[in-house]
Amino acid sequence: MNLNKKVFIGLLSLLISSFSLADELLLKNAKIHTATDRGTIEKADILIRDGKIVRIGKNIVSSRAVEKDLSGKVISPGLIAPLTQLGIVEIELIPETRDDRSDIYSAGLSIDSAFNPSSTLIPYNLTGGITVSLTSPSSSGLFSGLTSAFSLSGSLEESLISSNIALSANIGGGEDSMAAKVQLLGDSLTLSAFVELKECLEMHHNKSSLPDGVNYSCRDLLALKKVVDKKIPLVVRANRASVILTLIDFAKTNNINLIINGAEEGWRVSKQLAEAEIPVILQPIDNIPNSFNELGSRLDNASLLHKSGVKILIGSHETHNAYLSRQGAGIAVSYGLPWEEALKGLTKNIAEVFKLDKRGSIQPGYIADIVIWSGDPLEVTSFVEQVYLSGESVPAKNRSMRLKDRYISQ
Amino acid sequence: MKKLIFIVFIGTFSFLTLSSKETTAFESTYQPGNSGDILIENARILTGTGNEILGGSILISSNKIKAIGKDLNKPVNTQTIDANGKWVTPGIIDIHSHMGVYPAPGLRSSSDGNESTSPVTAHVWAEHSVWTQDPQMPLALKGGITTFHVLPGSANLIGGRGVTLKNIWSRTVQGMKFPGAPYTLKMACGENPKRVYGGRNSEPSTRMGNVAGYRKAWIRAQGYRNKLAEYESKSEEAKELEYAPTRDLELETLVGVLDGEILIQNHCYRGEEMAVMLDIAKEFNYKVTTFHHAVEAYKVADILAENGVCAAMWADWWGFKHEAFDMVWENAAIVDQANGGNGCAIIHSDSSVGIQRLNQEAAKAMAAGNRAGLDIPSSRAIQWITLNPAKALGIAGKVGSLEVGKMADVVIWDGNPFSVYTKTEKVFVDGVLLYDKDNPSTPKATDFELGIINSEGDRL
C-alpha cells in the first residue's frame, strides 16, 4: 500500500466516521434566550445530542456535530400553550369538528383518545413557535375535565407527553349563584376523598351527600380525588378579585393545589395570591370589562402581579392562533412586565406549574424543543424561521403557506 | 372565543330617510372644542399619503392641519410639542366596529347589533342602537382610534345602515356623528344569514338562497325608485292632485345605494362569493365599496383591484367558521400589491381588543408581506388603517392623512407604531388633545365607569 493510498483510506475512514458520528447538532452564534436565571446570552452556541440540550455557551466545538450558523438569529425555548383546544377542535362553529365537550363525563373527561395529531391547527401553531399544548376540554359545567400535554410534532404515535395533569373547573357564567358553585366544588372534592374505585362501583353512595340532579360517575370522582390527593392541580377560571380571594381560601381549606385562569382583577389581590403561592394564567391582551366580574381589567395586570411575586403563565383566548400568546406577552412588557419574565410566562413557568419534566427552558439535560426566530420573539414583526422538536428540525409548512404560494404570483 | 359573540350574530341595522333629500333626522351635532394652535416638532411622520418625513413638523390651528413639513415657522401663541424620538401618524380609523351596539359588559340587554328577525332589514340604523357610554370607546382612543365605523351585525342579508363616528365622549350619538360622512349599508354573504334563517327553517338556508334574497330586495328597490321618479316627473299641478308615494324606510335606504349616496359595506369571506356580489352590483348598477372579513381576498385580489373595491381584513384570524378556513398571513399585502400596487387593503378589527392595536395588526400583515418578498414600507402599510378606510367610508377628503386642510386627527406614538412595545402618547381629535399619557384623567371616563373600581385611575 503506497502512501497515497494510505492517506486516501485514512481520509475516507475519517470522512465515514465523521458522518457516522454526526449525531450532534451545534447551533452557533445566535442570541439565546434561555428562560432560566442565565437570561439571554448574546452570540452563543447550543450543543444538542440525542434530542437533549448538552451545553450552552460561547465557542463550543464538537467534531461530531452538524453545525448551523445562526448569526443574527434569535433562539428561544419552544413556547407552551396553556389550556387550548389544540388537537380537539377544527372549526369552532361546527360541533361535529369538536371533541372538547361532553355531557357524559364531567371531571373525569380525559381527551387523550380524541387528540388528532394531524389537526389543521397544529402546523399553524408550530410555525408560530408553539411546541407543546396543554390541551383541555371546555365543557361549560362545573368541571370541564382533564388537561393533557401534547407535543405539536404531528406524530401519530408519540404526541402525548403527559396525561391528565390538571382538572379545570368553571364557577362563573350560567344562571346559578357563583357561591353555590364554589360550595358544590367543595362538596364534590370532599366526597371524592373517600372514594375508592371498587367501593364506588359497588355502592354508588355518592348520591346521598350531593344535591338532587348532581351525579358523578366513578370516573369523575376519581379525577376529583386526584385533586384532593394533590396529584394534580385544580384550574379555576375566575376574574373578580373577591372570587379570587374566595378561591384562595378554598384552596387552603381543602388543601389542594390551585391555579387561577383569567385573574383579570388579580392585581387587586396580588399579595394574597403571592402569599398563597397560587400561579395565574393570564391573557394579557384582554383588558375589556366583558362582564361585571372583570370591571377592573387592565393591561398592566401581569406587571403588577409579577411585582408582588405571583408566578405568571401567559396564554391566549384563541385556540386557532394560540401562538398569539407571544403578542400578549409583548403587550404585558410594554406595560411594565420585565421581558425575561414574559418569556418565562410563555415557557418555563408553564412547564414548572404543570410539571412538564425537562421542558420550557434552554439548559443542559433539557429536551431540545427550540425555536429560531428572525428577531425578538415577542415582537409582532418577527417570525419563526425553524423549529426543532427534540433536536429534530421540523418541516415548517402549513396550509396558509401553500395557499399563499398558489395565489401570490397570480 | 369571545369574538364568536360578534361573528355569530352580526347583523342588525337601521334606516330611515334616504332617497328623499329632505330627510334631516339624526343629523350630526358634533362640534369640536377649541384646539388652539399647536406645533408638533422633530417627529418621524408617516403622513398617510404614502410618505415619511424625518424630523418633520405639523402645525394645528383651528382644529385643522395648517401646515406639515420640515422647518415650519412657529406662529406666536403656539404651543410646541417636542416629538423628538417619537412617531406621528394620522388618527387611526377602524372601518369595522360594533362598539356601542355590542358594548361592554356584554349583556343581552344592550346587545343591539343584529335585528335578526328578518333577512332583509334595510330599515334599521346602527346609530339607533349605539350606547354612547360604552367603556370600550376610550380604550380604543388610547389605541389611537379617532374615527370608527359602527355596523349592524351579519345575521341578515341586508342588515341596515352603518354610521361613522368620531371617537369622542358625547351624551348623544348625534354628537359623535362624523359631519358629512355618507351613510353605509351592511350586507352579509355566506354562513351567517343562512345559519340564522335556515336554522328556523326559513329562507335563506343556502348560499343560493342568500343571493336570491339580495336580488329580490334590489328589484323591490328599483320599483320604488321608479315610483318616486314617476311622481317627481309630474307637473306641479298634477302633484297637487295626488299624494306623494308613502315613504318606505326599507326601500329608501336601498334606493340610496342605487343613487350612489349610501356605500355598501359587505361582509364576505370567500373569493367566489365576492365575485358573485360584484355581479349583483353590476346587475343593479350599484357599487360595492368594501368587502369586510375578506379572508379570501387574496384569491380575487386582481378582480377587486379592477373593480375599485377595498378589502377589509384581519391580520391572522381564522378557523372560527368554515368560510374562515383559508386564511393566509399575506392577505393584506397581496391585496395591496394587486394590479401593480393599485389594490385597496384595509386592516379592520371587529373586536374591542383588536381595535386597541390596529397598528400591531397592520404590522403583522406588513411583516408577512415583506417576508413573502412583497416590498411594503411602513409608510404604505399605515394607509391600511388610515387613508384606505377613510376612502372606503367616503371621508378621505377630511381625514385619513396628514394634509393641509384636513381635520387634525393626529397620534403621537412613543416609538415605531409597527411594534408590540409602542404605545400612543397623545391622541388629538380635531386638534383637541383627548388622550395624553401624562394626564391620568384622559381619556374622559364614560358614565358607566364612574365610581367603578377607581376606573379613572386604575383601569388602563
Contacts between the chains, C-beta under 8 A, distances in Angstrom:
chain1	res1	chain2	res2	distance
A	90	B	319	7.4
A	91	B	319	6.0
A	91	B	320	7.2
A	91	B	321	6.5
A	91	B	322	5.5
A	91	B	325	6.9
A	92	B	1	7.2
A	92	B	4	6.3
A	92	B	319	6.8
A	92	B	320	4.4
A	92	B	321	7.2
A	93	B	4	7.3
A	93	B	7	7.8
A	93	B	8	7.1
A	93	B	191	7.6
A	93	B	320	6.1
A	93	B	321	4.9
A	93	B	322	7.6
A	94	B	321	7.9
A	94	B	322	6.5
A	120	B	319	7.7
A	120	B	325	7.9
A	121	B	319	6.7
A	124	B	318	7.9
A	265	B	453	7.7
A	268	B	453	7.7
A	285	B	353	5.9
A	286	B	2	7.7
A	286	B	353	5.9
A	287	B	139	6.6
A	287	B	353	7.7
A	287	B	356	7.6
A	287	B	459	7.4
A	287	B	460	6.6
A	288	B	2	7.9
A	288	B	104	5.1
A	288	B	136	6.4
A	288	B	139	7.3
A	288	B	352	5.0
A	288	B	353	6.1
A	289	B	104	5.0
A	289	B	105	5.7
A	289	B	135	5.9
A	289	B	459	7.6
A	290	B	2	6.6
A	290	B	104	5.7
A	290	B	105	5.9
A	290	B	106	5.4
A	291	B	105	4.9
A	291	B	106	6.8
A	292	B	105	5.8
A	295	B	105	7.5
A	295	B	452	5.1
A	295	B	453	5.5
A	295	B	455	7.7
A	295	B	459	7.8
A	296	B	452	8.0
A	296	B	453	4.2
A	296	B	458	6.7
A	296	B	459	6.5
A	297	B	459	6.8
A	298	B	458	6.4
A	298	B	459	4.9
A	298	B	460	4.5
A	299	B	460	4.5
A	300	B	460	5.7
A	317	B	1	5.7
A	317	B	2	6.1
A	318	B	1	7.7
A	320	B	317	7.8
A	320	B	318	5.7
A	320	B	319	3.7
A	320	B	320	7.0
A	321	B	316	5.8
A	321	B	317	7.1
A	321	B	318	7.4
A	324	B	316	7.3
A	327	B	360	6.8
A	327	B	420	6.0
A	330	B	420	3.3
A	330	B	421	6.4
A	331	B	357	7.6
A	331	B	420	6.2
A	333	B	420	7.7
A	333	B	421	6.4
A	334	B	420	6.6
A	334	B	421	4.6
A	334	B	422	7.3
A	334	B	423	5.9
A	335	B	460	6.8
A	374	B	371	7.9
A	378	B	420	6.1
A	379	B	419	6.4
A	379	B	420	5.5
A	379	B	421	7.5
A	380	B	360	4.9
A	380	B	363	4.7
A	380	B	364	5.0
A	380	B	367	7.0
A	380	B	418	7.6
A	380	B	419	7.0
A	380	B	420	4.7
A	381	B	363	5.4
A	381	B	364	7.2
A	381	B	366	7.3
A	381	B	367	3.9
A	381	B	418	6.2
A	381	B	419	7.1
A	382	B	367	7.6
A	383	B	367	6.7
A	383	B	368	7.6
A	383	B	371	6.0
A	399	B	326	7.4
A	400	B	318	7.9
A	400	B	327	6.0
A	400	B	328	4.8
A	400	B	329	6.0
A	401	B	328	7.8
A	403	B	298	7.8
A	403	B	326	5.7
A	403	B	328	5.1
A	404	B	298	7.5
A	404	B	328	4.4
A	404	B	329	7.4
A	404	B	330	5.0
A	404	B	334	7.7
A	404	B	372	6.4
A	407	B	298	5.2
A	407	B	299	5.6
A	407	B	301	7.8
A	407	B	328	7.5
A	407	B	334	6.8
A	408	B	298	7.6
A	408	B	330	6.4
A	408	B	334	5.9
A	408	B	372	6.1
A	408	B	374	7.8
A	410	B	301	7.8
A	410	B	302	6.9
